[in-house]
Amino acid sequence: MHASEEEKKPETTVLRVGIDVAAHPFTFMDEVGKPAGFSVDLLNAIGRDHNIRFEYVATSAQTALAELTAGRIDLIAQVPRDPTLAPT
Protein backbone atom coordinates (compact mmCIF):
# COMPACT_ATOMS: atom_id res chain seq x y z
CA MET A 1 0.00 0.00 0.00
CA HIS A 2 1.31 3.44 -0.86
CA ALA A 3 1.58 6.28 1.65
CA SER A 4 -1.16 8.20 -0.21
CA GLU A 5 -3.54 5.25 0.24
CA GLU A 6 -2.78 5.18 3.96
CA GLU A 7 -3.64 8.88 4.23
CA LYS A 8 -7.05 8.29 2.59
CA LYS A 9 -8.04 5.55 5.04
CA PRO A 10 -11.02 6.83 7.05
CA GLU A 11 -10.81 7.07 10.81
CA THR A 12 -12.21 4.08 12.67
CA THR A 13 -15.50 4.69 14.45
CA VAL A 14 -15.72 3.14 17.92
CA LEU A 15 -19.11 2.10 19.27
CA ARG A 16 -19.82 0.63 22.71
CA VAL A 17 -22.22 -2.31 22.50
CA GLY A 18 -24.14 -3.62 25.47
CA ILE A 19 -24.26 -7.40 25.44
CA ASP A 20 -26.27 -9.66 27.71
CA VAL A 21 -23.62 -12.20 28.70
CA ALA A 22 -26.32 -14.77 29.52
CA ALA A 23 -27.99 -14.74 26.08
CA HIS A 24 -26.23 -17.79 24.60
CA PRO A 25 -25.93 -18.38 21.59
CA PHE A 26 -26.44 -14.72 20.65
CA THR A 27 -24.09 -13.09 23.17
CA PHE A 28 -21.98 -14.57 25.94
CA MET A 29 -18.42 -14.62 27.24
CA ASP A 30 -16.26 -17.48 25.99
CA GLU A 31 -14.00 -19.62 28.18
CA VAL A 32 -11.29 -16.92 28.26
CA GLY A 33 -13.70 -14.06 29.01
CA LYS A 34 -13.92 -12.71 25.46
CA PRO A 35 -17.30 -11.60 24.02
CA ALA A 36 -18.68 -14.24 21.65
CA GLY A 37 -21.84 -15.40 19.94
CA PHE A 38 -23.88 -14.83 16.80
CA SER A 39 -24.52 -11.12 17.46
CA VAL A 40 -20.84 -10.47 18.23
CA ASP A 41 -19.76 -12.27 15.04
CA LEU A 42 -22.30 -10.32 12.98
CA LEU A 43 -21.29 -6.95 14.42
CA ASN A 44 -17.59 -7.71 13.92
CA ALA A 45 -18.25 -8.57 10.25
CA ILE A 46 -20.16 -5.31 9.78
CA GLY A 47 -17.35 -3.46 11.53
CA ARG A 48 -14.70 -4.88 9.20
CA ASP A 49 -16.70 -3.77 6.15
CA HIS A 50 -17.48 -0.29 7.48
CA ASN A 51 -14.39 0.62 9.51
CA ILE A 52 -16.18 0.35 12.86
CA ARG A 53 -14.62 -1.10 16.00
CA PHE A 54 -17.06 -2.39 18.57
CA GLU A 55 -16.21 -2.38 22.26
CA TYR A 56 -18.40 -4.87 24.09
CA VAL A 57 -19.79 -3.96 27.50
CA ALA A 58 -21.24 -6.73 29.68
CA THR A 59 -24.76 -5.90 30.79
CA SER A 60 -28.05 -7.69 31.29
CA ALA A 61 -31.40 -7.54 29.54
CA GLN A 62 -32.75 -5.75 32.61
CA THR A 63 -30.14 -2.96 32.62
CA ALA A 64 -29.26 -2.52 28.93
CA LEU A 65 -31.89 0.13 28.18
CA ALA A 66 -30.84 2.20 31.20
CA GLU A 67 -27.19 1.94 30.08
CA LEU A 68 -28.19 3.12 26.60
CA THR A 69 -30.32 5.99 27.90
CA ALA A 70 -27.51 7.12 30.21
CA GLY A 71 -25.02 7.15 27.31
CA ARG A 72 -22.77 4.44 28.74
CA ILE A 73 -23.34 2.32 25.62
CA ASP A 74 -24.16 3.30 22.04
CA LEU A 75 -26.30 0.32 21.10
CA ILE A 76 -27.68 -2.95 22.38
CA ALA A 77 -26.67 -6.15 20.58
CA GLN A 78 -30.10 -7.72 20.91
CA VAL A 79 -33.30 -6.79 22.66
CA PRO A 80 -35.38 -9.55 24.22
CA ARG A 81 -39.03 -9.74 23.26
CA ASP A 82 -41.19 -7.97 25.81
CA PRO A 83 -44.78 -9.30 25.80
CA THR A 84 -45.97 -6.12 27.53
CA LEU A 85 -45.03 -4.15 24.39
CA ALA A 86 -46.91 -6.40 21.97
CA PRO A 87 -49.73 -4.79 19.97
CA THR A 88 -53.20 -5.56 21.27
C-alpha positions in Angstrom: 0.0 0.0 0.0 1.3 3.4 -0.9 1.6 6.3 1.6 -1.2 8.2 -0.2 -3.5 5.3 0.2 -2.8 5.2 4.0 -3.6 8.9 4.2 -7.1 8.3 2.6 -8.0 5.5 5.0 -11.0 6.8 7.0 -10.8 7.1 10.8 -12.2 4.1 12.7 -15.5 4.7 14.5 -15.7 3.1 17.9 -19.1 2.1 19.3 -19.8 0.6 22.7 -22.2 -2.3 22.5 -24.1 -3.6 25.5 -24.3 -7.4 25.4 -26.3 -9.7 27.7 -23.6 -12.2 28.7 -26.3 -14.8 29.5 -28.0 -14.7 26.1 -26.2 -17.8 24.6 -25.9 -18.4 21.6 -26.4 -14.7 20.7 -24.1 -13.1 23.2 -22.0 -14.6 25.9 -18.4 -14.6 27.2 -16.3 -17.5 26.0 -14.0 -19.6 28.2 -11.3 -16.9 28.3 -13.7 -14.1 29.0 -13.9 -12.7 25.5 -17.3 -11.6 24.0 -18.7 -14.2 21.7 -21.8 -15.4 19.9 -23.9 -14.8 16.8 -24.5 -11.1 17.5 -20.8 -10.5 18.2 -19.8 -12.3 15.0 -22.3 -10.3 13.0 -21.3 -6.9 14.4 -17.6 -7.7 13.9 -18.3 -8.6 10.2 -20.2 -5.3 9.8 -17.3 -3.5 11.5 -14.7 -4.9 9.2 -16.7 -3.8 6.1 -17.5 -0.3 7.5 -14.4 0.6 9.5 -16.2 0.4 12.9 -14.6 -1.1 16.0 -17.1 -2.4 18.6 -16.2 -2.4 22.3 -18.4 -4.9 24.1 -19.8 -4.0 27.5 -21.2 -6.7 29.7 -24.8 -5.9 30.8 -28.1 -7.7 31.3 -31.4 -7.5 29.5 -32.8 -5.7 32.6 -30.1 -3.0 32.6 -29.3 -2.5 28.9 -31.9 0.1 28.2 -30.8 2.2 31.2 -27.2 1.9 30.1 -28.2 3.1 26.6 -30.3 6.0 27.9 -27.5 7.1 30.2 -25.0 7.1 27.3 -22.8 4.4 28.7 -23.3 2.3 25.6 -24.2 3.3 22.0 -26.3 0.3 21.1 -27.7 -2.9 22.4 -26.7 -6.2 20.6 -30.1 -7.7 20.9 -33.3 -6.8 22.7 -35.4 -9.6 24.2 -39.0 -9.7 23.3 -41.2 -8.0 25.8 -44.8 -9.3 25.8 -46.0 -6.1 27.5 -45.0 -4.2 24.4 -46.9 -6.4 22.0 -49.7 -4.8 20.0 -53.2 -5.6 21.3 
